[in-house]
């Protein structure tokens, strides 16, 4: 069986936001399978990483902005602001989906792992995701 859920994540400020519980709210997980989560945007991303130390969120933001800074001379795609084109590049680097095994009706994440929304726009708004569960 395949189950699919479309969800709208609440708007968040720029940065990295733990969304594991929000993604799983009202999602049926079978005893074993796979959970695929896809974000329907080109200026935000999903990733799995450290979920215990809040300093990780700050450091993620610091590092990604050093790798892909705003206001680079020569960019053409700038009509929506200086965060627009860099957000597309960051999104491509981080990725638009994650796939996680399901074991005993739970996501089989590591002890310190969580699902993150990577919001790269200053005002990204609500973000749509698709959660597909393969039983």
N, C-alpha and C positions, 0 to 999 in steps of 0.2 A: 504494500500500500504506500501511496505517496500522499502526504498532507501538505497543504500550502496555506500560509497566513500572510496577509499584507497588513503592515502596521505603519503608523505615522509616529515617529519619535518627536517629542516636544522640542521646540527650538532651544538651542543652547548657544552659549557664547563660544567664541573661538577657543580652541584647545582640545584636549583629549578627555573624554568622558566615559566612565565605566557604565555600560548599558546592559550587562548580562541579565539582570533581573527583569528589566523592561522588555527585552527581547523575548524572554521565556514566558512572560505573563500570558496566561490562557493558551499556551501551546502544549499540545499532548505529545509527550515523548514516549515511544514504545520501549520495550525492554532492551532491544539492541537496534542499531541503525546508524544513520548519519543525519546531521543537521547542517544545512547549508543556509547561510545568511548573506543576502545581496543588498547593497545600497543602490538606490535608483538616482544617483546624482554624480556629477563630474567634478564637484568641488569639495567633496567630503569622502571619507574612506572608512574602512573597518580594519581592525587588527586585533590580535590576541597578545596580551602581554601582562606584566606584573600588576597585580591588583591589591597589594597590601600597603605599599609605601606611597603616600600621596606626592612625595617629591618626584616620583617617576613622571607624573603628569607635567610638572613644570619643566623637567629636563627634556622630555619629548618635544615640547613646544620650543624650547631653546635650540635644540639640535636641528629640528626640521627647518626652522627659520634661518639657521646659519647655512644649511645646505641649499635651501631655495629662498633667498631673500626677496623682499618686495622692492619695487622701484628700480628694477634693473633697466639701464638704458637699452633701447633697441626693441623692446617688446611691442608688438602690434596690438594684441588683444587686451586693451586697457579701458574700454568704454565703461565697464562696470566697476572700475576702481583698481587701485594698486594691488589689492589682495586677490583679484580674479584669476589672472593667468598663473601666478604662483600656486593658487589653490588647485588648479587643474593638474599642474606638474606634481604637486605633493600627493594628490589623489591617485595618480597613476603609479607613483612610487610605492605607496602604501597598499593599494589594492581595493577593489570594490566588493570583495566577498571573502568569507572564511567558511571552512567546512570542519566540523567537529564530530568525532565519534560519539555515539550514545551507548552507554553501558548501564544496565540496571535502571533504566528510565531516567538517567541523568546525563548531562553533558560530561564527557570524560576529559575534563580539563585538569591540568596539573594543579597542585595545591595553591600556587600563587598566581594562577592565570585567570584573566577575565576578558570579556569582549569589550572593545573600546570603539566608540564613535570618534573619529578624527575630524573635527570641524575646522576647516581651513579658512572659512569666510568670517569676516568680522560680524556680519549679520546674515547667517545662512538660512535661518527660518526652519520650519518643520522639515524633517527628512523622512522619506519613504523607504521602507525596507521590505524585502520579501524573505520569509522564513519557509524553507522547504524541508520537510522531514521525510526521510526514506526509511521505511520499516523493513 
